[in-house]
């Protein structure tokens, strides 16, 4: 039997990363604290030192995914760019996050599905509702730029909420099917980034390209 791996000062981060992989591969229901501990080559007691339950760990993985997304996109929104360039830059950054942090992004999608299905306890629904607000805040950044672009005549749509959802549905799509190749960590990334950004931009463009 292998010796437990020291987690050290980065213990929580290591657990979150291992859990993200486990949830991505097996889903919430089939993932256990034991599985996360095995991924770390640690005892489950080390996981329980930070997390009292699998649900609590899942929410932290979801939260980390949203932190990754918001910390990437918020600075772009604050830059002095014209709306089309800003949305294009945001879209490329979003798709890169989907690919580079695939494990966390899959967990965010699992969390959304759990929230919509209502297949949780009242306490868990409260946690998910709080996390969904972060996701709505993120979508709001895209909606803000879309509205600004419509005012400048570069975007065309009737309903800003529908438009932001359509754009993000396109940009999120690689999460559903992308698989990392063992021999190429960023295999085909830029082609995916460019293609899906173009699809998203054409979705709302006043003039199609």
Residue pairs with C-beta under 8 A, 6 or more apart in sequence:
2 41
3 41
4 41
4 42
4 43
4 46
5 40
5 41
5 42
7 14
7 15
7 40
7 42
7 46
11 46
11 49
11 50
12 50
12 60
14 40
15 36
15 40
15 46
15 47
15 50
15 51
15 57
16 57
16 60
16 61
16 64
17 103
18 36
18 39
18 40
19 31
19 36
19 39
19 57
19 58
19 60
19 61
20 61
20 64
20 65
20 103
20 104
20 106
20 107
21 39
21 103
22 31
22 35
22 36
22 39
23 31
23 58
23 61
23 103
23 106
23 107
23 110
24 102
24 103
24 106
24 107
26 35
27 110
28 54
28 58
28 110
28 114
31 54
32 54
33 44
33 47
33 48
33 51
33 54
33 57
34 44
36 44
36 47
36 57
37 43
37 44
37 46
37 47
40 46
40 47
47 57
50 57
51 57
51 60
55 120
55 124
55 127
58 107
58 111
59 111
59 127
59 128
59 131
61 104
61 107
62 107
62 108
62 111
62 131
63 131
63 134
64 104
65 101
65 104
65 105
65 107
65 108
66 108
66 131
66 134
66 135
66 138
68 97
68 101
68 104
69 94
69 97
69 108
69 138
70 134
70 137
70 138
70 141
72 93
72 94
72 97
73 90
73 93
73 94
73 138
73 141
73 142
74 141
76 86
76 89
76 90
76 93
77 86
77 90
77 141
77 144
77 145
79 86
79 89
81 89
82 152
82 154
83 145
83 146
83 148
83 149
83 152
83 154
83 155
84 149
84 154
84 155
84 201
86 145
87 142
87 145
87 146
87 149
87 155
87 167
87 200
87 201
87 204
88 197
88 201
90 141
90 142
90 145
91 167
91 171
91 196
91 197
91 200
91 201
92 193
92 194
92 197
94 168
94 171
95 171
95 174
95 192
95 193
95 196
95 197
96 189
96 193
97 105
98 105
98 171
98 172
98 174
98 175
98 178
99 174
99 178
99 186
99 189
99 192
99 193
100 186
100 189
102 175
102 178
102 180
105 172
105 175
106 175
108 135
109 172
109 175
109 176
111 128
111 131
111 132
112 132
112 135
114 120
114 124
114 128
115 125
115 128
115 129
115 131
115 132
118 125
120 128
139 164
139 165
139 168
140 164
142 164
142 167
142 168
143 160
143 161
143 163
143 164
146 155
146 157
146 160
146 163
146 164
146 167
146 204
147 160
149 155
149 204
150 156
150 157
150 160
153 206
154 205
154 206
155 163
155 204
155 205
155 206
156 204
156 205
156 206
157 163
157 204
163 203
163 204
166 203
166 204
167 200
167 203
167 204
170 196
170 199
170 200
170 203
171 196
171 197
171 200
173 196
174 192
174 196
178 192
180 187
181 187
198 209
201 209
202 208
202 209
